[in-house]
Amino acid sequence: MTTPVLKQLTRDDLARLGDAARQSPRLRANQNFHPVLEDPIQRLAIAMQPRTYVRPHRHPHTFELLFPLVGRFVVLHFDAAGVVTRRTVLGEGSAILETPAGEWHAVLSLDDGGVIFEVKHGPYTPIAPEDYTAWSPAEGTSEAEALMDWYAIAQVGERFSAP
């Protein structure tokens, strides 16, 4: 019988993951705990620098559980028109957050070296075009930069308007 592999993240591992995100063009890096992308439960630590863009999206097939390991993260939930329905600051006012399947959401890292742990149903599937909000700008645009600035201050009941 084979002994299962023990998986862990040490403080040094978290620091290395943060360093990898700083060096990445998209300002993020991840360490998977699931052995293959086809795994039925996706488990991963994601280092996210404050200027990494997480476009508002949804996962029609699964919940998404987020737990901050290092730093703070704003998680915004939206209705279909882009109005903020919930604002949570993980690592400050909340320790764990589960977004239901199909709910529009986005995440912003507030701190250098932030690392968040994510759990959701697999297998891994890239986000389909129709699962990004129609009102949000594409990655790499000046409008996306403005949207990230707004994430940091957005409140329930507000809607983003591009400059």
Secondary structure, 3 states (H helix, E strand, C coil): CCCCCCCCCCHHHHHHHHHHHHHCCCCEEEEECCCCCCCCEEEEEEEECCCCCCCCECCCCCCEEEEEEECCEEEEEECCCCEEEEEEEECCCECCEEECCCCEEEEEECCCCEEEEEEEECCCCCCCHHHECCCCCCCCCHHHHHHHHHHHHCCCCCECCCC
